[in-house]
Amino acid sequence: MTHSKTLKPLGYASIPAVNQYLQLAEEQNINVSDILKKLNMNHDLLADNSKQISGELFQALIFELVGQSNDPLFGLHTAKFVQPGSYSVLGFITMNCETLGEAITKIQPFEKLVGDMGTTELTKKNSELYISWNCIFPNEIVKQHMIDNCLASWFTFAQFLVDPKFKENSLPKQVLLKRSMPTLEQEAQYQALFKCPVLFNQIQDAIVFEQELFNLPLNKGNKQILSTLEEHAEQLINKLGHTDDFSSKVSDLIESNLQSGSYHQQNIADLLKVSTKTMQRKLKSEHTQFQTLLDTVRLKKAQLVLANSDLPLTQLSIELGFCESRSFYRWFQKLTGITPGEYRQGNTNI
């Protein structure tokens, strides 16, 4: 069988982005301390807005929070906690733009400062502008809450930025969501937040604006401060590019040794000529851990094979290093919320 190209972890998330979810969890009286302890997350790390956590850890955190919340629209409701700091330096860059259009064009170049759990796309169609976000997280439950958070936070923050005199003219034309149709009560909550029609079962997750809204003036534009912030942001992005070298090496070695069974911590540490403790320490410094990298490599390979071949699931489980098929089925459903068969049926490219 043809192997996929080098597999990478699920990116990273800035601490301000993480804390947006934790603030809602605290408000809902979720036992956050127990969840953090379960995931081995450090309170000191969460207090440092200059830090990041791995995408794998962020996905696991959101999954735990949603599982303990009685709120089916948890992600949507996190938007009320958005503030300039939620977007790291990008938030302050947009605050110092002169128009809404200028602020929107700053998202793509600097969104990595918030995290790289997904990518933003700007598309023009006739007189309309589509701002869409594509989440890379594989867990479908988490992905839905992430998308709701992203689009709702964008809208809420844009309303904060726009000059109060023009707020009534700054509303979207519509919001498009891939998710299935929610209950009538939930649909009403979407529309109450976005203040426009929200359509479900769509081909993309996007906010649709009339292009003329690009010219709306913002509240506090300052060209001089903007230039300084952009220089600082570019320096930060350059530093980000050098943070995942060791975890990438570990991921590559896991991938190449899955089928042989020599993918355990001791095996990989031996190949890297370090002790397991040293490997754990280095991975921790990059805000990830061995198990999350192993899960990521396995899951991406599983999804690639399921979507592009008719390889029997029993054989796939062997290629992923599982001793028995049932273990593979349970593991896959735990991470994605659906069975391998359901994933293949909904994503096949054969």
Kinemage of the C-alpha trace (Angstrom):
@kinemage 1
@onewidth
@group {chain A} dominant
@subgroup {mainchain}
@vectorlist {calphas} color= white
{ca met a 1} P 0.000 0.000 0.000
{ca thr a 2} L 1.111 3.577 -0.614
{ca his a 3} L 2.096 5.420 2.551
{ca ser a 4} L 1.065 9.004 3.192
{ca lys a 5} L 3.564 11.816 3.355
{ca thr a 6} L 5.080 12.883 6.657
{ca leu a 7} L 2.345 13.329 9.239
{ca lys a 8} L 2.356 16.355 11.493
{ca pro a 9} L 0.718 16.966 14.886
{ca leu a 10} L -2.492 18.984 15.135
{ca gly a 11} L -0.725 22.305 15.468
{ca tyr a 12} L -0.978 24.409 18.608
{ca ala a 13} L -3.287 26.869 20.330
{ca ser a 14} L -2.390 30.061 22.159
{ca ile a 15} L -3.259 30.256 25.846
{ca pro a 16} L -5.695 33.198 25.340
{ca ala a 17} L -7.660 31.034 22.874
{ca val a 18} L -7.726 28.180 25.394
{ca asn a 19} L -8.862 30.421 28.235
{ca gln a 20} L -11.932 31.520 26.283
{ca tyr a 21} L -13.290 27.975 26.690
{ca leu a 22} L -12.220 27.739 30.315
{ca gln a 23} L -14.020 30.975 31.196
{ca leu a 24} L -17.334 29.579 29.988
{ca ala a 25} L -16.630 26.306 31.771
{ca glu a 26} L -16.079 28.179 35.043
{ca glu a 27} L -19.323 30.103 34.517
{ca gln a 28} L -21.157 26.805 33.981
{ca asn a 29} L -19.655 25.371 37.188
{ca ile a 30} L -17.762 22.643 35.360
{ca asn a 31} L -15.012 21.126 37.507
{ca val a 32} L -12.153 22.543 35.463
{ca ser a 33} L -9.463 21.584 37.984
{ca asp a 34} L -10.271 17.890 37.678
{ca ile a 35} L -10.167 18.071 33.876
{ca leu a 36} L -6.821 19.882 33.909
{ca lys a 37} L -5.435 17.300 36.324
{ca lys a 38} L -6.685 14.446 34.134
{ca leu a 39} L -4.960 15.985 31.090
{ca asn a 40} L -1.809 16.839 33.056
{ca met a 41} L -2.215 20.545 32.287
{ca asn a 42} L -0.353 23.054 34.409
{ca his a 43} L -2.165 26.059 35.949
{ca asp a 44} L 1.023 28.121 35.570
{ca leu a 45} L 1.044 27.466 31.820
{ca leu a 46} L -2.553 28.697 31.517
{ca ala a 47} L -1.596 31.913 33.291
{ca asp a 48} L 1.054 32.791 30.680
{ca asn a 49} L -0.555 34.346 27.594
{ca ser a 50} L 2.685 34.057 25.616
{ca lys a 51} L 2.584 30.245 25.687
{ca gln a 52} L 0.827 27.621 23.558
{ca ile a 53} L -0.442 24.077 24.029
{ca ser a 54} L -0.495 21.336 21.415
{ca gly a 55} L -3.539 20.959 19.204
{ca glu a 56} L -3.925 17.384 20.459
{ca leu a 57} L -4.156 18.617 24.033
{ca phe a 58} L -6.555 21.414 23.069
{ca gln a 59} L -8.813 18.927 21.288
{ca ala a 60} L -8.791 16.647 24.338
{ca leu a 61} L -9.575 19.609 26.618
{ca ile a 62} L -12.563 20.768 24.552
{ca phe a 63} L -13.846 17.188 24.345
{ca glu a 64} L -13.756 16.909 28.153
{ca leu a 65} L -15.384 20.322 28.679
{ca val a 66} L -18.192 19.624 26.222
{ca gly a 67} L -18.719 16.190 27.757
{ca gln a 68} L -19.274 17.716 31.197
{ca ser a 69} L -21.372 20.643 29.987
{ca asn a 70} L -25.123 20.461 29.516
{ca asp a 71} L -24.797 23.112 26.808
{ca pro a 72} L -25.147 21.686 23.255
{ca leu a 73} L -23.916 25.038 21.901
{ca phe a 74} L -20.917 25.345 24.219
{ca gly a 75} L -18.615 26.575 21.440
{ca leu a 76} L -21.081 29.208 20.275
{ca his a 77} L -21.482 30.593 23.772
{ca thr a 78} L -17.723 30.964 24.356
{ca ala a 79} L -17.848 33.958 21.989
{ca lys a 80} L -19.117 36.233 24.747
{ca phe a 81} L -15.682 36.018 26.366
{ca val a 82} L -13.798 37.213 23.287
{ca gln a 83} L -11.608 40.300 23.750
{ca pro a 84} L -8.567 41.759 21.971
{ca gly a 85} L -6.218 39.541 23.978
{ca ser a 86} L -8.090 36.431 22.818
{ca tyr a 87} L -6.426 36.906 19.434
{ca ser a 88} L -2.974 37.654 20.878
{ca val a 89} L -1.175 40.383 18.882
{ca leu a 90} L -3.643 39.893 15.996
{ca gly a 91} L -6.408 41.315 18.190
{ca phe a 92} L -4.488 44.534 18.751
{ca ile a 93} L -3.510 44.711 15.074
{ca thr a 94} L -7.165 44.655 14.016
{ca met a 95} L -8.021 47.249 16.664
{ca asn a 96} L -5.624 49.684 15.005
{ca cys a 97} L -6.924 49.236 11.457
{ca glu a 98} L -8.972 52.061 9.962
{ca thr a 99} L -11.701 50.008 8.261
{ca leu a 100} L -13.399 46.647 8.749
{ca gly a 101} L -11.980 45.491 5.411
{ca glu a 102} L -8.427 46.275 6.463
{ca ala a 103} L -8.955 44.354 9.710
{ca ile a 104} L -10.311 41.313 7.849
{ca thr a 105} L -7.295 41.205 5.533
{ca lys a 106} L -5.002 40.914 8.584
{ca ile a 107} L -6.529 37.583 9.673
{ca gln a 108} L -4.761 35.277 7.214
{ca pro a 109} L -1.193 36.617 7.596
{ca phe a 110} L -1.279 36.583 11.397
{ca glu a 111} L -3.806 33.914 12.450
{ca lys a 112} L -0.984 31.547 13.448
{ca leu a 113} L -0.441 33.773 16.484
{ca val a 114} L -3.783 32.495 17.792
{ca gly a 115} L -3.070 28.927 16.698
{ca asp a 116} L -2.947 26.748 13.635
{ca met a 117} L -5.927 24.513 14.373
{ca gly a 118} L -7.426 25.654 11.075
{ca thr a 119} L -7.123 28.094 8.193
{ca thr a 120} L -9.097 31.123 7.079
{ca glu a 121} L -10.153 31.717 3.482
{ca leu a 122} L -11.493 34.946 1.962
{ca thr a 123} L -13.551 34.516 -1.211
{ca lys a 124} L -15.365 37.147 -3.280
{ca lys a 125} L -18.515 36.200 -5.187
{ca asn a 126} L -20.140 39.065 -7.049
{ca ser a 127} L -20.843 41.707 -4.380
{ca glu a 128} L -20.439 39.291 -1.469
{ca leu a 129} L -17.429 38.351 0.650
{ca tyr a 130} L -17.207 34.878 2.195
{ca ile a 131} L -14.974 34.497 5.258
{ca ser a 132} L -14.665 30.777 5.954
{ca trp a 133} L -12.689 28.720 8.449
{ca asn a 134} L -11.512 25.127 7.953
{ca cys a 135} L -10.770 23.276 11.196
{ca ile a 136} L -8.133 20.503 11.038
{ca phe a 137} L -9.246 18.703 14.211
{ca pro a 138} L -10.462 15.153 13.440
{ca asn a 139} L -12.938 14.807 16.317
{ca glu a 140} L -16.278 15.788 14.774
{ca ile a 141} L -17.815 16.796 18.107
{ca val a 142} L -14.915 19.094 18.957
{ca lys a 143} L -14.764 20.444 15.404
{ca gln a 144} L -18.372 21.667 15.536
{ca his a 145} L -17.755 23.583 18.760
{ca met a 146} L -14.482 24.996 17.387
{ca ile a 147} L -16.199 26.285 14.249
{ca asp a 148} L -19.032 27.831 16.259
{ca asn a 149} L -16.476 29.489 18.524
{ca cys a 150} L -14.426 30.824 15.621
{ca leu a 151} L -17.263 32.339 13.579
{ca ala a 152} L -19.162 33.664 16.598
{ca ser a 153} L -15.997 35.201 18.065
{ca trp a 154} L -15.159 36.863 14.739
{ca phe a 155} L -18.609 38.406 14.583
{ca thr a 156} L -18.638 39.501 18.233
{ca phe a 157} L -15.182 41.053 17.961
{ca ala a 158} L -16.055 42.812 14.688
{ca gln a 159} L -19.037 44.397 16.424
{ca phe a 160} L -16.671 45.635 19.118
{ca leu a 161} L -14.345 47.147 16.504
{ca val a 162} L -16.896 48.958 14.343
{ca asp a 163} L -17.663 52.595 15.069
{ca pro a 164} L -20.924 52.614 17.131
{ca lys a 165} L -22.583 54.912 14.584
{ca phe a 166} L -22.338 52.160 11.954
{ca lys a 167} L -23.187 49.086 14.037
{ca glu a 168} L -26.624 48.603 12.485
{ca asn a 169} L -25.045 48.570 9.023
{ca ser a 170} L -22.295 46.099 9.960
{ca leu a 171} L -24.346 42.901 10.208
{ca pro a 172} L -23.632 39.865 8.005
{ca lys a 173} L -25.950 38.906 5.170
{ca gln a 174} L -26.001 35.293 6.359
{ca val a 175} L -23.967 32.602 8.117
{ca leu a 176} L -23.343 29.196 6.529
{ca leu a 177} L -22.653 26.082 8.609
{ca lys a 178} L -21.874 22.516 7.544
{ca arg a 179} L -23.447 21.077 10.676
{ca ser a 180} L -26.825 19.360 10.548
{ca met a 181} L -30.009 21.232 11.349
{ca pro a 182} L -30.240 21.857 15.117
{ca thr a 183} L -33.411 22.083 17.176
{ca leu a 184} L -35.614 25.142 16.717
{ca glu a 185} L -34.453 26.487 20.081
{ca gln a 186} L -30.798 26.098 19.104
{ca glu a 187} L -31.426 27.652 15.682
{ca ala a 188} L -32.932 30.673 17.437
{ca gln a 189} L -29.774 31.005 19.560
{ca tyr a 190} L -27.586 31.017 16.442
{ca gln a 191} L -29.716 33.711 14.829
{ca ala a 192} L -29.870 35.784 18.019
{ca leu a 193} L -26.073 35.869 18.197
{ca phe a 194} L -25.318 36.508 14.514
{ca lys a 195} L -28.367 38.775 13.998
{ca cys a 196} L -28.922 37.332 10.505
{ca pro a 197} L -30.203 34.151 8.818
{ca val a 198} L -28.132 31.058 9.661
{ca leu a 199} L -28.226 28.202 7.130
{ca phe a 200} L -27.281 24.611 7.974
{ca asn a 201} L -26.161 21.573 5.932
{ca gln a 202} L -24.037 23.892 3.790
{ca ile a 203} L -20.808 23.080 1.905
{ca gln a 204} L -18.677 25.441 4.012
{ca asp a 205} L -18.538 27.186 7.386
{ca ala a 206} L -18.552 30.897 6.606
{ca ile a 207} L -19.836 34.377 7.373
{ca val a 208} L -21.164 36.193 4.304
{ca phe a 209} L -20.902 40.006 4.121
{ca glu a 210} L -21.821 42.523 1.465
{ca gln a 211} L -18.512 43.791 0.103
{ca glu a 212} L -19.477 47.400 0.840
{ca leu a 213} L -19.008 46.632 4.553
{ca phe a 214} L -15.260 46.590 3.856
{ca asn a 215} L -15.354 50.391 3.971
{ca leu a 216} L -16.961 50.678 7.418
{ca pro a 217} L -14.753 52.785 9.723
{ca leu a 218} L -13.481 51.285 12.946
{ca asn a 219} L -13.360 52.848 16.354
{ca lys a 220} L -9.681 53.310 17.128
{ca gly a 221} L -7.480 53.103 14.013
{ca asn a 222} L -3.836 54.174 14.445
{ca lys a 223} L -1.446 53.647 11.501
{ca gln a 224} L 1.734 54.190 13.524
{ca ile a 225} L 0.819 51.656 16.199
{ca leu a 226} L -0.405 49.262 13.491
{ca ser a 227} L 2.989 49.254 11.765
{ca thr a 228} L 4.816 48.544 15.039
{ca leu a 229} L 2.429 45.721 15.941
{ca glu a 230} L 2.791 44.097 12.522
{ca glu a 231} L 6.585 44.083 12.820
{ca his a 232} L 6.290 42.466 16.245
{ca ala a 233} L 3.780 39.913 14.914
{ca glu a 234} L 6.096 38.908 12.062
{ca gln a 235} L 8.923 38.303 14.538
{ca leu a 236} L 6.655 36.112 16.675
{ca ile a 237} L 5.524 34.080 13.657
{ca asn a 238} L 9.144 33.471 12.637
{ca lys a 239} L 9.846 32.096 16.110
{ca leu a 240} L 6.815 29.809 15.926
{ca gly a 241} L 8.296 28.041 12.928
{ca his a 242} L 11.074 26.557 15.055
{ca thr a 243} L 9.118 25.074 17.961
{ca asp a 244} L 8.095 21.632 16.715
{ca asp a 245} L 11.356 20.117 15.419
{ca phe a 246} L 11.656 17.382 18.040
{ca ser a 247} L 7.978 16.414 18.042
{ca ser a 248} L 8.086 16.171 14.236
{ca lys a 249} L 11.005 13.733 14.459
{ca val a 250} L 9.097 11.639 16.990
{ca ser a 251} L 5.997 11.645 14.767
{ca asp a 252} L 8.016 10.585 11.729
{ca leu a 253} L 9.582 7.676 13.621
{ca ile a 254} L 6.220 6.557 15.007
{ca glu a 255} L 4.764 6.533 11.492
{ca ser a 256} L 7.595 4.511 9.971
{ca asn a 257} L 7.503 1.912 12.766
{ca leu a 258} L 3.762 1.429 13.292
{ca gln a 259} L 3.331 -1.816 11.375
{ca ser a 260} L 6.474 -3.418 12.809
{ca gly a 261} L 5.232 -2.809 16.352
{ca ser a 262} L 8.399 -0.918 17.318
{ca tyr a 263} L 6.604 2.373 17.940
{ca his a 264} L 6.498 2.453 21.743
{ca gln a 265} L 8.208 5.139 23.830
{ca gln a 266} L 11.313 3.060 24.506
{ca asn a 267} L 11.644 2.105 20.822
{ca ile a 268} L 11.437 5.709 19.637
{ca ala a 269} L 13.747 6.984 22.392
{ca asp a 270} L 16.340 4.359 21.391
{ca leu a 271} L 16.139 5.470 17.748
{ca leu a 272} L 16.671 9.083 18.843
{ca lys a 273} L 19.520 7.992 21.148
{ca val a 274} L 17.948 9.620 24.209
{ca ser a 275} L 16.365 8.264 27.371
{ca thr a 276} L 12.574 8.091 27.626
{ca lys a 277} L 12.711 10.764 30.343
{ca thr a 278} L 14.669 13.102 28.069
{ca met a 279} L 12.209 12.488 25.252
{ca gln a 280} L 9.263 13.201 27.549
{ca arg a 281} L 10.920 16.398 28.781
{ca lys a 282} L 11.598 17.647 25.247
{ca leu a 283} L 8.050 16.900 24.122
{ca lys a 284} L 6.681 18.659 27.191
{ca ser a 285} L 8.739 21.750 26.310
{ca glu a 286} L 6.867 21.776 22.978
{ca his a 287} L 3.549 21.399 24.850
{ca thr a 288} L 2.790 17.883 23.684
{ca gln a 289} L 3.369 14.309 24.828
{ca phe a 290} L 4.119 10.928 23.281
{ca gln a 291} L 0.581 9.538 23.455
{ca thr a 292} L -0.934 12.537 21.683
{ca leu a 293} L 1.621 12.228 18.872
{ca leu a 294} L 0.936 8.496 18.569
{ca asp a 295} L -2.822 9.121 18.413
{ca thr a 296} L -2.357 11.847 15.797
{ca val a 297} L -0.159 9.730 13.522
{ca arg a 298} L -2.497 6.749 13.791
{ca leu a 299} L -5.628 8.804 13.235
{ca lys a 300} L -4.358 10.680 10.188
{ca lys a 301} L -3.164 7.432 8.619
{ca ala a 302} L -6.484 5.741 9.428
{ca gln a 303} L -8.495 8.577 7.887
{ca leu a 304} L -6.307 8.624 4.770
{ca val a 305} L -6.725 4.880 4.217
{ca leu a 306} L -10.465 4.878 4.984
{ca ala a 307} L -11.118 7.677 2.507
{ca asn a 308} L -8.887 6.406 -0.303
{ca ser a 309} L -8.943 2.604 -0.252
{ca asp a 310} L -11.176 -0.379 0.464
{ca leu a 311} L -8.580 -2.029 2.729
{ca pro a 312} L -10.440 -4.258 5.242
{ca leu a 313} L -10.690 -2.748 8.717
{ca thr a 314} L -9.020 -5.814 10.232
{ca gln a 315} L -5.955 -5.253 8.042
{ca leu a 316} L -5.971 -1.510 8.750
{ca ser a 317} L -5.953 -2.156 12.495
{ca ile a 318} L -2.814 -4.312 12.031
{ca glu a 319} L -1.089 -1.614 9.959
{ca leu a 320} L -1.821 0.889 12.728
{ca gly a 321} L -0.216 -1.365 15.339
{ca phe a 322} L -3.351 -2.554 17.153
{ca cys a 323} L -3.358 -6.108 18.511
{ca glu a 324} L -7.039 -6.620 17.714
{ca ser a 325} L -9.691 -4.931 15.586
{ca arg a 326} L -11.989 -4.149 18.503
{ca ser a 327} L -9.321 -1.996 20.136
{ca phe a 328} L -8.970 -0.028 16.895
{ca tyr a 329} L -12.750 0.479 16.585
{ca arg a 330} L -13.080 1.744 20.176
{ca trp a 331} L -10.053 4.021 19.853
{ca phe a 332} L -11.237 5.533 16.554
{ca gln a 333} L -14.751 6.216 17.856
{ca lys a 334} L -13.399 7.759 21.060
{ca leu a 335} L -11.291 10.258 19.077
{ca thr a 336} L -13.747 11.095 16.299
{ca gly a 337} L -17.199 10.376 17.700
{ca ile a 338} L -17.987 8.005 14.789
{ca thr a 339} L -17.002 4.454 13.785
{ca pro a 340} L -14.373 3.700 11.106
{ca gly a 341} L -17.136 2.388 8.850
{ca glu a 342} L -19.165 5.575 9.237
{ca tyr a 343} L -16.093 7.680 8.462
{ca arg a 344} L -15.368 5.659 5.313
{ca gln a 345} L -18.981 5.971 4.161
{ca gly a 346} L -19.008 9.749 4.593
{ca asn a 347} L -15.520 10.547 3.253
{ca thr a 348} L -14.720 8.001 0.547
{ca asn a 349} L -12.700 9.164 -2.469
{ca ile a 350} L -12.531 5.728 -4.081
